[in-house]
Amino acid sequence: MEIESAKLIGAGLATIGVAGAGVGIGIIFGQYVSGSMRNPAAAPKVFGNVLLGFALTEAVALYALVMAFLIMFG
């Protein structure tokens, strides 16, 4: 196998983490909407934790994307 094709396969596999992060973000906000509909008074108190969870989940996607670029162009 040529080294260039191995790099492309590795970069493609590294981007699987981006799909997982997308699912995680959907779950975070879906559960927030569900919980805020059940208890609207608690929604503003929980929103900070939702943003923190979103930021940490998005960081995983960015790390996966950086790894894919490092594999491709490194």
Secondary structure, 3 states (H helix, E strand, C coil): CCHHHHHHHHHHHHCHHHHHHHHHHHHHHHHHHHHHHHCHHHHHHHHHHHHHHHHHHHHHHHHHHHHHHHHHHC
